[in-house]
Structures are given as C-alpha cells and as structure tokens.
Amino acid sequence: MKYLILLLNVLGFWLMADAAHAEPISLAITSIAGFFSSIGAIGKLVLTVAINIGLSLVEKALAKKDQPQPAGTKLEISMGDDHPMSFIIGSYATAGKRKYAGTWGDDGKTPNAYFTDVIEIGSLPNRAGERGLTSVWIDDQKVGVLWEEPHPDGRGFPVLQYRANGKDYLWIKFLDGTQTSPDPFLTAKFGSHAERPWKPTMIGRGCQVVILTSRYNTDLFSGVPSGLFEPHPLPLYDIRKDSSVGGNGVQRWSDPSTWQPSTNPAVMIYNLARGVYYGAEWVYGGQNIGAFCLPATNWMAAANACDASVKLDDGSSEPAFRAGYDVQCDQEPLDAVSELLKGCNGRMAEVGGIFKMLISTPGAAVYSFSDDDIIVTEEQDFQPFPSLSATYNAIEATYHEPAEKWATKDAPGRYNTDL
C-alpha cells in the first residue's frame, strides 16, 4: 500500500511537470512523458485530479483502518442519536445510550421529585422477558433487583440497596425488544409533556431498553444515577443443536425462535459470519452466506472445543472458552471476529469461499506425505529454528472482571522457564 501511494505521488508530480523539460532516464519514462504530452493540457488536468482523488481515498482508507477500536467496557452513558447501532453477544455489560430523560411527580416535599432515564442497551431483541438483566451496577456498587415486587404504576422493580426507612428510591424496568406498543408508564408520565411528549410511535421495536426511575434523595444520590447493565446472553444459532444438518436438537437457522442464549465464541463467530438479521432485515456481518460455506463438522468441532471442560483448583470445572462483546455496527465485521478469536485462541481461514476454524492447538495429523510427494521444481522454504525475536516464553493478557464493575484486569501470566 505504501508503494501505491508513492506511485500515485510520482505520477501526480510528472503530470504537473512539463514533459518537454523532463530529463529521460529510460525509454519507459520517455514513453510515459510522450503520452502525457499527447493528451494535452485538459487531459493532464483531468488525469491529475483523478490521481489526487485516488490518493486521498487511499489515505483515508488507511487512516480509518489505523484507528484503534475503543478498549474496555463502556462505563459512561452515551447521548444523542449520532451513535451507531450496537448489540451485545455473550456475557458483557454496557452503560447504554440515553434516549429520553425527564422529571415528574411530587412526593409531598419536593416538586419533580422523580427522574426517569430511558436507556437503550442493545439494538436487537432478546426475548428474555422483564427479568432479562443478569447483573446491574448503580454508580460503584452491584445491586439486587427485587423482581417479585413490581410497582403498581408500571415504573418497574425496586432496587434493594436503595430502600431506606421502608421507602424505595430507585426502580428498574427492562424491555427485551419484543414490545409492540409504547410503554404505558412512559406514556402516562410524559405523553402530555409540553415540549418533549412521549409519542405513540416511541416503541423501541427490536431494542433492549432499561427504564431507570429514581426518587430525589441527596443522601443516596449525588446526581443522576449512573448504571451499568449486563443483559442475558443473546439467543444464537448453534449448529450442534440442529438435527437437520447432523446435529442434535430442534434449532433451525431459518427459525430464530428456536435459538438459545450462548457465550460460546465459536457459535458467536458462526452467527456473525453468516449474518445477523432482525426478521428479514440484514443488520450486521455476512450477507447471503450459505451454510455450505461453513462446513458443519468443522464448526461443530470448534464449538465443542470451546465447551471442553477445564478443571479448576477448587475441583469444579468450567468451559475452556467463553466470550462477550459489544458489537458496534460501524465496525468492520472481520474486526469483531478477530476480537472474538482472541478470546478462544482461535484461527479462521477462508479457502475458495469456504470458512474453517481452529480452536487452540491443532489436532492429530490426518494426512502424511513422503519425499516422493514433493515437487522438486517448485520453490520451497522451511525455517526449522525461528529467530530469537520470533520465539516466546511468556504470555500476558488482560480481561474484564464482572465482579469489579467490568474493570480491565491483568490475567495471571503464563511463563515457560525452560525457554
């Protein structure tokens, strides 16, 4: 790519120069100069503009590619409608995007004593119901939601840590994206608002939404409550559970209602590769990718490798690899796949339109060859001993710790003293 930019710059320089005064250094350059002379001044101008535009586009493409993706969990809420669509797959948390906020009510002491915050945390439905949150953090503490005690006016469920002297001061309501009508509570409180009414069209179809309502209390809140929400894992298609393609189960790619929540990174990558849809509408990832492009046996093996049981020090076990990711829809799908591959020590290859995946170390050999199979007329290269800069004796990584508000932590290092 650098050579292409250099070539375009050189061509642009030649076009701006007078070909009659350009000292030829070879027959090729003389021919090029003659061509530039033959097209005339207007032709040179058009060609110069075209090359400059091409150079600008190349540089913009490189600059976009070099921009790093935001690292870590998004702990602060976003505001405004200029943010891309996003959705969470696996186990992950987000502060979300504020879609509406307003005050209302009188508690007998304070006018406008209640503040309601409407926060979108995902642009795809979850079908998890009103209890579709795995964990909730308010400010800097993990809180418990009293799901058995809904408020009669529909504002949601009280938060245990914000109950004082028998009174509740914070409620949470979750919409899983399957709603087909505007929320009755928001309509009742803000439907007749003079400046910013909650309109009948404000449904949030397909979007996971958290409605956070707080009651004025300076001892409990120093300002607007700040939330971090972990929704239940998104239902995904698991090819291992589809009996029509050699698996075992009722899941079908054409029927998302049969899918189940998953934190398996190979399953996530499979879904991104084939494409993420809302109904019949494409949202993200691959488009019109046939099942034959991702061989069932290979992807089943990859998913099984991620689910392989690993024993822990306390005698219990857990899957070898689990993952979670907040997919931003303005991000290149291959970049999202690359991040998920990091979470399972995976590699994916495409050969002739067929995608295959390898998890962790290679399996046993399935093919062997001898000297008779080597074509001696073809160039060959083999380096049995890599250079010192290409060898490693340590691995260090970071991860997001759910128990500490999804903060980035250092994972225990892995070292090989023999190396």
N, C-alpha and C positions, 0 to 999 in steps of 0.2 A: 504494500500500500504506500509506503514511503517513496518507493521508486516511481509509482504512478504520479504522486504529487510532484515529484521532481521533474518528471517528463512533461507534465502539463505546464509547469512554470517555465521550462525551457522553450516549449512551443509558443507560449504567450510572449516571451521575450523576443523570439525570432519574428513573430508577426508584427511586433511594434517596431522592429528594426527595418532599415531599407535593405532589401535583398541585394541591390547592386553594390553596396559597400560592405557586405558581409564577406569576410575572408574565408574561402572554402578550405576545409581541411580534409575533405574526401569527396569522392564522386557522389556518394549518397547525399551529403549535405548540399552539394551543388544542385542536385536534382530537386531537393526539397525547396531550396531557395528559388529555383526556377518555377516551381509550382506556385509558390506564394506570389511571385511576380505576375504569373499568368491570370490569377483570379481577380486582380485589380484591387483598388482601394476599398471599394464597398465590400467585396468578398472577404478581404482581410479583416475588415471591421466586424463583419458578421461572425467569422470564424474565431476572432479574438474574444468576442462576447460569449460565444458558446463555450470556449475553453475556460474562461473565467468563471462562468456559471457552474461548469462541471467541477472545477477545482473547489469552488465554495461548497458545493453539495458534498464532495468527498470529505472536506474538512469538518463540515457539520456532522456528518455521519460518524466520523472518528471521535469527535468531541462528545457526541451523545453516548457512544459506546464506552468511552472512558469515564463517564460519570458514575461514581460508585452508588450502589443501592443503599438506602438508609439501613444502618445496622441496628439490631436490638428491637425490643418490643416498643410499640408506640404508646408512651405513657401519658401524653398530653392530648387532649381532645382537639380535633380539627374543626375549623369553622369556615363556612362559605361553601358554595356549590362548584368551585373550580377544582375540586379534588377528583381523582379518578375513582371509578368503581373498584371495589375490593371485596374479597371474601376470605374467610379463614377455613383452611383444611387441617384436619388433625387437631391436636391439642395446642392451642395458642390463645393469647389474650390481646385485647386492644382497648384503647380509650375511646375509639369510635369517632364519628363525625356528628357535630351538633346540627340538627335540622330545624329545631324550634325551641324557644325558651320563653317563659312568661311567668308573671306573678298573679296571684288571685287570692280571694278569701280574707276572712277576718276571724282571728281566734279569740276575740273578746278583748284583747290587749293591743294587738298590732294589726294595722291595716296591711293588706297584701302580704299576709304572713306566710303564704305558701309559694314556693318556687318550683316549677316543673320544667325539667330538661328532657327533650326528646332527642335521643342519640341513636344513630344508625351504626350498627357494628358489623354488618355484612350485607352484601348485595345479592345473596342467594337464599332461598328458603331452606329451613332446616327440618320442619315437621316435628319439632321437639316438644311442642305444646308450651303452656305458660311457665313451665319449670325448666326451660331449656338452657339454663346457665349452670355450668359446672362449678364455677367459683366467682366471687365478687370481691373486689377490693375497693374500699372507700377511703380516700386520702391515703394514709400509710398503714391501714390495718385490714386484714382479711375479715370479712363479716359473714354472719349467718343470716339467711333469709327464712322467715317463718312462713313457709309455704302453706301451712294449714290454717292461716288466719288472714284471709283476703278482706280488704276493706270494703264495706258495703257500697261505696260510691264508685268503685272500679279503679281507684288510683293504684292498686297493686297490693303488695305484701310487705308487712313491716320488717325492718332490719333490727335484729336483736340488740346489737351494740348501740343503737340509737333509741333505746327505750329508757326513759328516765321518769321516776316517780309515777309509774303507771301510765305514762303517756308516750305515744310514738312520735318520732320526729323525722323519720325517713322511711319511704316506701319505694319498692321496685316493682315494675311491671315489664314483662317480656312478651314481645310479639315475634313469632317464629317465622314470619314471611308468608304464611298461608292465609293471612287475613284478606277478606274481600270487601270490607266496608270500613269507613273511618272509625277510629276508636271512640266509643261512646263517652268515655271520661274526658278526652281532649275536646270533643265536640261540645260537651256540657260546659266546660270551663272557659273555652276560648272561641267557641263557634260564633259568638256575637261580639267579639273583640273589635273595637272601632277601627284600629289601624292594621292589625295583623290577625284576621279571623282564621280559625281552623276550618278550612273549606271541606265540603263533602268529597272533593277529589283527592284529599290528602289521606291516602290509604296506605301507601308504602308497600305496594304489591311486590312480593318476592323479596322484601328486605327484612332482615332481622333488626328489631328496634328495641331499645331499652328506654322506658319512661321512668325517670328518676324524680320523685317529688320529695322535697324537704320542707320542714316547718321551722320557722325562724327561732333560733336559739343560739345566742352568742357563746354560750359555754360549750356547745357541741360543734359549732361550725365557725370557722374564722372567715369564711367566704362561701362561695358556691362549692358544694361537694364535688370532689374530683373522683371519678370512678374508673376502674379497670375491670373489664368483663371477659370471662372465658366461656364462650358458648359450648354446648355439646358438640362433639366432632360431627362434621357434615356427612350425611349419607353418601357413600360412594359405591360404584360398581366394583365388585370383587369377582374376577373371572373364575376363581376357585369354587365359587358358590353358584355357578351356572351349569346345570346338568346338560344343557343343550350344546355346550362346547367342550364337554369332557370333564366338567367339574361335578360338584355335588351340592345341589341346592336349587332354590326357586328364583334366584336373581336373574334378571334379563337386562341386557343393555338398553333395549327399547322401552323398558318399563321402570323408570326411576323410583316408583313406589315400592319396588321390591328390594331396593338397595338398603344397606345398613351403615351406621357410623363406623369409621375406620381411622386408625392412627398409623396404619402400615404404609411406609414410604413408597414401596413398590406399587401398591394399589393407587396411591395418590398420583404417582408419575404416569401410570397407565391411563388414568382418567384425564390428566392434563394433555397427554399425547393424543388421545382420541377426540378430545374437545369437551369443554364444559358448556352446557346448554341450560337455558331457562325455558322449559317447554320445548318448542321447536326453534327457539331463537338462540343462535350461537352467541356465547359470551366471551369465551377465552380458550386458548390452547389450539390444538389441531382442528382442522375443518375437513369434513368428508374423508376421514381416515378409516379405512375398512379394517375389520377385525383381523383379516389375514396379514395385515402389516405388522401386527404384534402377536407372534405365534403363542398360542395358548400354553403349550408345555413350558416354554421358556419363562413366561411371565408368572405362571403358577409356581415354578421353582423359585423365582426371585421373591415372590410374596411369602412363600414358605420359609425361605432363608431369613427374611426379616422377622418372622414369627418364631423362629427357633428359640427354644427355652434356654436361658442362661441362669445358672445358679448364682445366688448372692451369698455374701459372707454369713448372713443370718440363717441360711438354709432354705430360704424362699427362692423363687425364680421369677424372671420377667422376660418379655420378648427381647431378642437381640437388638432390634432397632425399632424405635418409634419416632414420630416426627410431628411437627406442626408448623404452619407457615401462613402468614398474612399476605395473600396474593394481591398485588396491585395490578389492575388491568391495563395500565400503561407500561408495564414491564414486559420485556420480551419473554415469551413462554419458555424458551430454552434457558434463560437465566434463572427462572423459577425452578425448572427441572434440575439445573446444576446445584442450586442450594439444597434441594431435597436429596440429591445424590450424595452430598457431603454427610447427610445425616444417616446414611446406611452404608458408607464405604462402597458405593456403587459406581458402576460404569455402564454407559449405554452406547451402543454402536448402531449405525444405520448402514446397511449394505443393500443396494438395489431396491430401496424403498421399504425394506424390512428392518424393523427395530427389535433389537435384542438387548437384554440387560443381564449384568453380572453383579452379584452381591458379594462383598468381602473377597476372600481368596478364591482362586479358580478351583474347580472340582477335579476329579480324577481324569486322566487323559482318556480320550475316546478315539484317538487316531494316532497312528505311528507311521514313520517312514524311514527308509534307508538311503544309503548313498545313491542307489540306483534310481531313486525318485527325484534327485536334484538335477535341474537343468544347468549344465555347466556353462552354457553360452550366455546365461543371464548374470548380470552383476549381482553380487552378494556381499553382505556386510554383517559382521557379528562382533560384538564387543563383550567378551565374557566377564571382564572386570571393569566396572564403571569407575569414573574418576572420583576423587575424594569429594568433590562438590556435589556429586550425584548420589552419594550414599547417605544414609540416615541411621541414627541410633537413638532417636528420641522423637516422641510425638506429643505435642501440647495443643490444647483446644479450649474453646470457651463454649458455654451453653447458657440457656435461660433457666433460672431456678424459679419454678412456680411458687415454692414456699417462701420466697423473699420478693414477692411482687414482680416476678418475672425479670429480676435484675440479671445482668450478664455476669457470669461467674467463671472462674478458671476451673476446668476439669482436672482431675488428678493426672499428672504426667505419666507417660509410659516410656521407660528407658531400657536399653539393652547394653549392659556393661561390657558384654563380650565384644561388641562392635566399637 
